[in-house]
């Protein structure tokens, strides 16, 4: 299986978990915040191990990676909306 397929499987598992938490009564905002914090903790672990911490340059690198991922997701959502003939609001919430 290609790396992209593995990534999609991981993403889908996280989304399933997030949806389960929401069904259990957690707010979407709380679930989103929890996922971001978990992502920050795990990204730090991947780079530094259990006992390390990122310096400002490391935080900047991880932040830029997240920004790129977020932009890719938004671009895909816009393209899907256009294919489906849906309007995309100009404002961001």
C-alpha positions in Angstrom: 0.0 0.0 0.0 1.3 3.5 -0.9 2.1 6.0 1.8 -0.8 8.2 0.6 -3.2 5.4 1.3 -1.8 4.8 4.7 -2.1 8.5 5.5 -5.8 8.4 4.4 -6.4 5.4 6.6 -4.9 7.3 9.6 -6.9 10.4 8.9 -10.1 8.4 8.6 -9.4 6.7 12.0 -8.9 10.0 13.7 -12.1 11.4 12.1 -14.0 8.3 13.3 -12.6 8.8 16.8 -13.5 12.5 16.7 -17.1 11.7 15.6 -17.4 9.1 18.4 -16.3 11.7 20.9 -18.8 14.2 19.5 -21.6 11.6 19.8 -20.6 11.1 23.4 -21.4 14.7 24.1 -18.1 16.5 23.6 -18.4 19.7 21.6 -16.9 19.9 18.2 -14.7 22.7 19.4 -13.4 20.6 22.3 -12.7 17.6 20.0 -10.9 19.8 17.5 -8.8 21.4 20.3 -8.0 18.0 21.7 -6.9 16.7 18.3 -4.7 19.7 17.8 -3.1 19.3 21.2 -2.6 15.6 20.6 -1.0 16.4 17.2 1.3 18.9 18.9 2.3 16.4 21.6 2.9 13.7 19.0 4.8 15.9 16.6 7.1 17.0 19.4 7.6 13.3 20.4 8.4 12.4 16.8 11.1 15.1 16.6 12.5 15.0 20.1 11.4 11.8 21.8 9.7 11.5 25.2 12.0 13.9 27.1 12.6 16.6 24.6 11.0 19.8 23.6 11.0 21.9 20.4 12.9 25.2 20.2 11.3 28.1 18.4 12.7 27.0 15.0 11.2 23.5 15.5 7.8 25.1 16.5 8.0 27.2 13.3 8.7 24.1 11.2 5.8 22.1 12.6 3.5 25.2 12.4 4.4 25.6 8.7 3.7 21.9 8.0 0.3 22.2 9.7 -0.4 25.4 7.6 0.4 23.5 4.4 -1.8 20.6 5.4 -4.7 23.0 6.3 -4.3 24.8 3.0 -4.4 21.5 1.0 -7.6 20.4 2.8 -9.2 23.8 2.1 -8.2 23.6 -1.6 -9.7 20.1 -1.9 -12.9 21.3 -0.2 -13.2 24.3 -2.5 -12.6 22.0 -5.6 -15.2 19.5 -4.3 -17.8 22.3 -3.7 -17.2 23.7 -7.2 -17.7 20.2 -8.7 -20.9 19.9 -6.8 -22.1 23.4 -7.9 -22.1 24.7 -4.3 -21.3 28.2 -3.3 -18.3 28.9 -1.2 -18.7 31.7 1.4 -16.1 34.5 1.1 -15.9 35.0 4.8 -14.0 32.7 7.2 -15.4 32.1 10.6 
